[in-house]
Structures are given as structure tokens and as C-alpha cells.
Amino acid sequence: MNQVENISFIQRAFEQGGPVMYVIAIIGVLTVLLIVERWLALGSLRINRREFNENIFGMILKGDLKQALAYCDARPAPLTNTVKAGLVAVLNRRPDEEVQVAMDAAVLRETPKLEGWTSFLAVFGNVAVLAGLLGTIVGMIKSFSAVADADNATKAIELSKGISHALNCTAFGLIVAITSIISFAYFQMMIQRAENEMMESSMQMLNLVSANRDKIRD
């Protein structure tokens, strides 16, 4: 099937699927836009944790927390902002418990940036299924209504139109729903991984600071 045939198939499906197909199309466009936005956002909000830890922990071992803060400021991201919150508390000579609280609070502040509108992908998936189901029901109602009023010569034609309406709505609704739900699961995995990195790095930083407080310079 070439490109022209693909376009013709989609156009014919929309014509046969009725108004509900346009609702599904709007949901599909919103899904694609949200997927692209979340992909770009998560790409910009995440950094190489191993490289960051090596650099920041090296600065802590040298006792140069101001350099470590400057390093975090140069790379704004949820991970760097979390560690930065702990470094500020250490510079203010706060005890370990308060340093950990500062970083935990930073994790809570930064997590919504990672999540964004990701939850709407699940909503779009559910709505797409329901819209497809609505189109299916409408198509079957139209089909049986048309058959009841049609003569014997046109009954088969009217029945096939209604079934085509129903199946097109079902198919396109499921395509949008599957795309949306799979994307939601993937982004949730990325978000959870980023949260784990923040928590792990904050604990490692606190342990390192606790063991090397005598080296820290104002």
C-alpha cells in the first residue's frame, strides 16, 4: 500500500466513521503533542548522573562546596537542584538531619517538573476507548435503523455501511488508546528512574558530607 493509498484509506475511514472519528482525531493530535512535549522536557531535565556524581563528589572531598554549588547552578535540573539544596544546608552548618530534610523537600518540589502533564496520557487513552465505543454503538444503531426502513434490495448495503462506521471508530479509537497508554507507561518509568536517581544521589552526598565535614571550607 503506497502513500496515496494510505491517505485514501484514512480519508475513507473518516468518511465512513462519522462525527465520532473527528473526536478521536482530536484526542490523537493531543496525544501526539503531549508525547513530543514530554519527550523533549524529560530529555532537558535529566543529566548524566554518573558524570555529575563524580564531579560533585570530588569537589565535596576537596571541601570546596562553593565550587560544587556553582557546578549545580550551571546545570539546572531536578537532580542538581536536589543536591544543591543539601549543599546550601551544609554551608549553613546545619546538622545531617536538616540536610536530608532539605534534599527531601527539593525532591518534592522537582518531581512535578518531571511529571508535567504525563497523567493526561492515561486520560486520553481511556477517552479514546470510550469514544471508539460510542462510535461503534452509534454505527450499530444507524445500521439497524436503516435496515429496518430499507427494502430488501438495499438492506445489505445499509447494514455494511453501519458496520463499517462501527469498526472504523473502534479501530481508530484503539490505535490512539494503545499509543497513549504505552507512552504513559514509558514516561512513568523514566520519571520513576529520575526520582530514584535524586534520592540515591542525595543519600550518597549526605554520607560523603558526614564523613568529610572537617574538610569543608566556608
JONORMO-V547226 format. One record per backbone hydrogen bond with DSSP energy under -0.5 kcal/mol. NH is the residue of the N-H (numbers start at 1). CO is the residue of the C=O. Records with the same first field share a line. If there is no record, write none. Layout:
NH->CO + CO
//
This chain:
6->2
7->3
8->4
9->5
10->6
11->7
12->8
13->9
14->10
15->11
16->12
17->13
18->14
21->18
22->19
23->19
24->20
25->21
26->22
27->23
28->24
29->25
30->26
31->27
32->28
33->29
34->30
35->31
36->32
37->33
38->34
39->35
40->36
41->37
42->38
43->39
44->40
45->41
46->42
49->47
52->48
53->49
54->50
55->51
56->52
57->53
58->54
59->55
60->56
61->57
62->58
63->59 + 60
64->59
65->63
68->64
69->65
70->66
71->67
72->68
73->69
74->70
75->72
76->73
78->45
81->77
82->78
83->79
84->80
85->81
86->82
87->83
88->84
89->85
90->86
91->87
92->88
93->90
94->89
98->95
99->95
100->96
101->97
102->98
103->99
104->100
105->101
106->102
107->103
108->104
109->105
110->106
111->107
112->108
113->110
114->110 + 111
115->111
116->112
118->115
120->117
121->118
122->118 + 119
123->119
124->120
125->121
126->122
127->123
128->124
129->125
130->126
131->127
132->128
133->129
134->130
135->131
136->132
137->133
138->134
139->135
140->136
141->137
142->138
143->139
144->140
145->141
146->142
147->143
148->144
149->145
150->146
154->151
155->151
158->154
159->155
160->156
161->157
162->158
163->159
164->160
165->161
166->162
167->163
168->164
169->165
170->166
171->167
172->168
173->169
174->170
175->171
176->172
177->173
178->174
179->175
180->176
181->177
182->178
183->179
184->180
185->181
186->182
187->183
188->184
189->185
190->186
191->187
192->188
193->189
194->190
195->191
196->192
197->193
198->194
199->195
200->196
201->197
202->198
203->199
204->200
205->201
206->202
207->203
208->204
209->205
210->206
211->207
212->208 + 209
215->212
216->213
217->63
//
